[in-house]
């Protein structure tokens, strides 16, 4: 009886085939869900919320979905700071609103319509809404604001990097002023560290170096901002945001927006420019706070404003 011998090339092909079939199946990915690692089991999410104390963020999403669903997944749900906050501050759970089985049961439990626009719900470990349901919240800024609100409602820590995204959704109470000092590099570093100051920029006004800044007047009152700027030596001239502010600051002028001129880019956030952190994709608020912390070499504050994935990339 003749024997059949396999050629070496045949053995190699068989080995490759066995190796391929031995690989574990790749987890199914959906563009509608973005870059977040979602749970898919409601009971598992409840158990995790009970063990960690974290609130549950439920995404009701059409999968596979329309162009708008995909766009939402690839923008808001892929925003790196939103993704970090969802995965670290919440228990993330995705429920498909166009599927039968367990997903349909959860839709009924929360009275969510099938085949609806994507909706985020924030619930506690008992399955109760933490904040009222709201439809058509789709931008990263508006989503971040809802996330901040829900965390504050249950007294959970709110990541500062998440607040920097939420600030973009705030319109009421944000005011613009300017302060003159001997050096706007130093001015940006000092004024940017004040709690309530959101963003700074180096520029020129009335022939002098100034720092233009935006601040949250609901959090930081104008007299307090002026007091702190003076204490930091950053108020040789004061340019108030409006006529109401002038009434309480007699030495101030009204901020003449049309006369302001932004300084060149090489003069912006000077401390950040000489740090390896400048390579990170930071938003304007992060740049302001981190530039200030770098001037003080305050590592703790720097870490405070970076997300986990940004820290990991360093």
C-alpha positions as CSV (number, residue, x, y, z in Angstrom):
1,X,0.0,0.0,0.0
2,X,1.5,3.3,-1.0
3,X,1.8,6.1,1.4
4,X,1.0,9.8,0.5
5,X,3.4,12.3,2.0
6,X,2.5,16.0,2.3
7,X,4.9,18.5,0.9
8,X,6.3,21.1,3.3
9,X,4.3,23.8,1.4
10,X,1.1,21.8,2.1
11,X,1.9,21.6,5.9
12,X,2.4,25.4,6.0
13,X,-1.0,26.0,4.4
14,X,-2.7,23.6,6.8
15,X,-1.0,25.3,9.8
16,X,-2.1,28.7,8.7
17,X,-5.7,27.5,8.1
18,X,-5.8,25.9,11.6
19,X,-4.4,29.1,13.2
20,X,-7.0,31.3,11.4
21,X,-10.0,29.0,12.4
22,X,-8.6,28.9,16.0
23,X,-8.8,32.7,16.4
24,X,-11.6,34.0,18.5
25,X,-14.4,35.7,16.6
26,X,-14.1,39.4,16.5
27,X,-16.7,41.4,18.5
28,X,-19.2,43.0,16.2
29,X,-18.8,46.7,15.8
30,X,-21.5,49.3,14.9
31,X,-20.7,52.8,13.6
32,X,-23.9,53.9,15.3
33,X,-22.3,53.2,18.7
34,X,-19.2,55.2,18.2
35,X,-16.0,54.4,20.1
36,X,-17.6,53.6,23.5
37,X,-17.4,50.1,24.9
38,X,-21.1,49.5,25.7
39,X,-22.7,46.8,27.8
40,X,-25.6,45.1,26.1
41,X,-27.3,43.4,29.1
42,X,-29.5,45.5,31.4
43,X,-29.2,43.3,34.4
44,X,-25.4,43.3,34.1
45,X,-25.5,47.1,34.0
46,X,-27.6,47.2,37.2
47,X,-25.3,44.9,39.0
48,X,-22.3,47.0,38.0
49,X,-24.0,50.2,39.1
50,X,-24.7,48.6,42.5
51,X,-21.1,47.5,42.9
52,X,-19.5,50.7,41.7
53,X,-22.0,53.4,42.8
54,X,-21.9,54.8,39.2
55,X,-25.1,55.9,37.5
56,X,-26.1,54.1,34.3
57,X,-26.1,55.9,30.9
58,X,-28.5,54.1,28.5
59,X,-28.2,54.9,24.9
60,X,-31.3,54.0,22.9
61,X,-30.1,53.8,19.4
62,X,-31.2,52.5,16.0
63,X,-28.7,49.7,14.9
64,X,-28.3,49.4,12.0
65,X,-29.4,52.9,11.7
66,X,-30.0,55.8,9.3
67,X,-27.3,58.3,8.2
68,X,-28.1,60.5,11.2
69,X,-27.6,57.6,13.6
70,X,-24.2,56.8,12.0
71,X,-23.2,60.5,12.1
72,X,-24.1,60.7,15.8
73,X,-22.0,57.6,16.5
74,X,-19.0,58.9,14.5
75,X,-19.1,62.4,16.1
76,X,-20.5,62.8,19.6
77,X,-20.0,59.1,20.5
78,X,-16.5,59.2,19.2
79,X,-15.5,62.5,20.8
80,X,-12.5,61.4,22.9
81,X,-13.5,63.3,26.0
82,X,-17.1,62.2,25.8
83,X,-15.9,58.6,25.4
84,X,-13.6,58.8,28.4
85,X,-16.3,60.2,30.6
86,X,-19.0,57.7,29.5
87,X,-16.6,54.8,30.2
88,X,-15.1,56.1,33.4
89,X,-17.9,58.0,35.2
90,X,-20.9,55.9,34.1
91,X,-22.0,52.4,33.4
92,X,-22.6,52.5,29.7
93,X,-25.5,50.4,28.3
94,X,-26.6,50.3,24.7
95,X,-30.2,49.3,23.8
96,X,-31.1,48.8,20.1
97,X,-34.5,50.4,19.5
98,X,-35.2,48.4,16.4
99,X,-34.6,44.9,17.6
100,X,-36.7,42.2,19.2
101,X,-35.9,40.1,22.2
102,X,-34.3,41.7,25.4
103,X,-33.9,45.1,23.7
104,X,-37.6,45.3,23.0
105,X,-38.3,44.4,26.7
106,X,-36.1,47.3,27.9
107,X,-37.8,49.7,25.4
108,X,-41.2,48.7,27.0
109,X,-39.8,49.1,30.5
110,X,-38.7,52.7,29.8
111,X,-41.6,53.5,27.5
112,X,-39.2,54.3,24.7
113,X,-40.6,54.3,21.1
114,X,-39.2,51.9,18.6
115,X,-37.2,53.2,15.6
116,X,-36.8,56.5,17.3
117,X,-34.0,59.1,17.2
118,X,-31.1,58.3,19.5
119,X,-31.8,59.2,23.1
120,X,-29.6,59.1,26.2
121,X,-31.2,58.3,29.6
122,X,-29.4,58.6,32.9
123,X,-30.7,56.2,35.6
124,X,-29.8,55.0,39.0
125,X,-29.3,51.4,40.3
126,X,-33.1,51.2,40.8
127,X,-33.8,52.0,37.2
128,X,-35.2,55.5,37.9
129,X,-34.4,58.6,35.9
130,X,-31.8,60.8,37.5
131,X,-32.7,63.8,35.4
132,X,-35.8,64.2,33.1
133,X,-35.6,62.5,29.7
134,X,-34.8,64.9,26.9
135,X,-35.0,64.3,23.2
136,X,-32.8,65.7,20.4
137,X,-29.6,66.2,22.4
138,X,-27.0,65.3,19.9
139,X,-24.0,67.6,20.0
140,X,-20.9,66.8,22.2
141,X,-21.4,70.0,24.1
142,X,-25.1,69.5,24.9
143,X,-24.4,65.8,25.7
144,X,-21.6,66.7,28.1
145,X,-23.9,69.3,29.8
146,X,-26.4,66.5,30.5
147,X,-23.7,64.2,31.7
148,X,-22.4,66.8,34.1
149,X,-26.0,67.5,35.4
150,X,-26.7,63.9,36.1
151,X,-23.4,63.3,37.9
152,X,-24.0,66.4,40.1
153,X,-27.5,65.2,40.8
154,X,-26.2,62.0,42.5
155,X,-23.2,63.7,44.1
156,X,-20.7,61.8,41.9
157,X,-17.3,63.4,40.9
158,X,-17.5,65.4,37.7
159,X,-14.3,65.1,35.6
160,X,-13.0,68.6,34.8
161,X,-12.2,67.5,31.3
162,X,-15.9,66.8,30.8
163,X,-16.7,70.3,32.1
164,X,-14.5,71.8,29.4
165,X,-16.8,70.2,26.7
166,X,-20.0,71.2,28.6
167,X,-18.9,74.9,28.8
168,X,-19.3,75.2,25.1
169,X,-23.1,74.6,25.5
170,X,-23.4,77.4,28.0
171,X,-24.4,80.8,26.5
172,X,-26.0,82.7,29.4
173,X,-23.6,84.1,31.9
174,X,-20.4,83.9,29.7
175,X,-18.8,87.3,29.5
176,X,-15.7,88.8,27.9
177,X,-13.3,91.2,29.5
178,X,-9.6,92.2,29.2
179,X,-6.8,93.1,31.6
180,X,-3.5,94.9,30.8
181,X,-0.2,93.9,32.4
182,X,3.5,94.2,31.7
183,X,3.7,90.8,29.9
184,X,0.8,88.8,28.5
185,X,2.7,85.6,28.7
186,X,2.6,86.0,32.5
187,X,-0.9,87.4,32.4
188,X,-2.3,84.3,30.6
189,X,-0.6,82.0,33.1
190,X,-1.9,83.9,36.1
191,X,-5.4,84.8,35.0
192,X,-6.0,81.4,33.4
193,X,-5.7,79.7,36.8
194,X,-8.6,81.7,38.3
195,X,-11.5,79.4,39.1
196,X,-14.3,80.6,36.8
197,X,-12.1,81.9,34.0
198,X,-12.7,79.7,31.0
199,X,-10.4,80.8,28.2
200,X,-7.6,83.3,27.8
201,X,-5.9,84.9,24.8
202,X,-2.9,87.2,24.5
203,X,-3.5,90.4,22.5
204,X,-3.0,94.2,22.2
205,X,-5.2,97.0,23.2
206,X,-4.5,100.7,23.5
207,X,-0.9,100.0,22.6
208,X,-0.4,97.7,25.6
209,X,-0.2,94.0,26.1
210,X,-3.5,92.5,27.4
211,X,-5.1,89.2,28.1
212,X,-8.6,88.9,26.8
213,X,-10.6,86.3,28.7
214,X,-14.0,84.7,28.9
215,X,-15.5,83.9,32.3
216,X,-18.6,82.4,33.8
217,X,-20.3,85.2,35.6
218,X,-22.7,82.8,37.3
219,X,-19.7,81.3,39.0
220,X,-17.3,84.2,39.2
221,X,-18.7,87.7,39.9
222,X,-17.0,90.7,38.2
223,X,-15.8,92.4,41.4
224,X,-14.2,89.2,42.5
225,X,-12.5,88.7,39.2
226,X,-11.1,92.3,39.3
227,X,-9.9,91.7,42.9
228,X,-8.1,88.6,41.9
229,X,-6.5,90.1,38.8
230,X,-5.2,93.0,40.9
231,X,-3.8,90.7,43.5
232,X,-1.9,88.9,40.7
233,X,-0.5,92.1,39.3
234,X,-2.6,91.8,36.1
235,X,-4.8,94.8,36.2
236,X,-2.8,97.9,35.1
237,X,-5.8,98.6,32.9
238,X,-9.2,97.0,33.2
239,X,-11.7,96.6,30.4
240,X,-15.1,95.7,31.7
241,X,-17.6,93.4,29.8
242,X,-20.6,95.8,30.0
243,X,-22.0,99.0,31.5
244,X,-23.2,97.2,34.6
245,X,-19.7,96.1,35.4
246,X,-18.5,99.7,35.0
247,X,-20.8,100.8,37.8
248,X,-18.9,98.8,40.3
249,X,-15.4,99.4,38.9
250,X,-14.9,103.1,38.5
251,X,-11.3,102.8,37.1
252,X,-12.4,100.4,34.3
253,X,-13.1,101.2,30.7
254,X,-15.7,99.4,28.5
255,X,-14.1,96.6,26.6
256,X,-13.7,98.0,23.0
257,X,-13.9,94.8,21.0
258,X,-13.3,96.6,17.7
259,X,-9.9,97.9,18.9
260,X,-8.6,94.6,20.2
261,X,-5.9,92.8,18.2
262,X,-4.9,89.2,18.8
263,X,-1.2,88.5,19.3
264,X,0.6,86.1,17.0
265,X,0.3,82.4,17.7
266,X,3.8,82.1,19.0
267,X,2.7,84.4,21.9
268,X,-0.3,82.3,22.8
269,X,-0.2,79.9,25.8
270,X,3.6,80.4,26.1
271,X,4.2,77.8,28.8
272,X,2.3,75.1,26.9
273,X,4.3,75.8,23.8
274,X,7.5,74.5,25.5
275,X,5.8,71.4,26.9
276,X,5.3,68.0,25.3
277,X,1.6,68.4,26.2
278,X,1.3,70.7,23.2
279,X,1.1,67.6,21.0
280,X,-2.2,66.5,22.7
281,X,-5.5,67.3,21.1
282,X,-6.6,69.8,23.8
283,X,-9.6,72.1,23.6
284,X,-9.3,75.8,24.3
285,X,-10.4,75.5,27.9
286,X,-7.9,72.7,28.6
287,X,-5.1,74.7,27.0
288,X,-5.9,77.7,29.3
289,X,-5.9,75.7,32.5
290,X,-2.9,73.5,31.6
291,X,-0.9,76.5,30.5
292,X,-1.5,78.1,33.9
293,X,-0.6,74.9,35.8
294,X,2.6,74.5,33.8
295,X,3.7,77.9,34.9
296,X,3.5,76.7,38.5
297,X,4.8,73.2,37.6
298,X,1.7,71.8,39.3
299,X,1.5,68.2,38.1
300,X,-1.7,67.5,40.1
301,X,-3.6,70.3,38.4
302,X,-2.3,69.3,35.0
303,X,-3.6,65.8,35.5
304,X,-6.9,67.2,36.8
305,X,-7.7,68.7,33.3
306,X,-6.6,65.7,31.2
307,X,-8.7,62.7,30.4
308,X,-7.6,59.1,31.1
309,X,-6.8,58.5,27.4
310,X,-4.9,61.7,27.2
311,X,-2.8,60.8,30.2
312,X,-2.3,57.3,28.8
313,X,-1.0,58.7,25.5
314,X,1.8,60.5,27.4
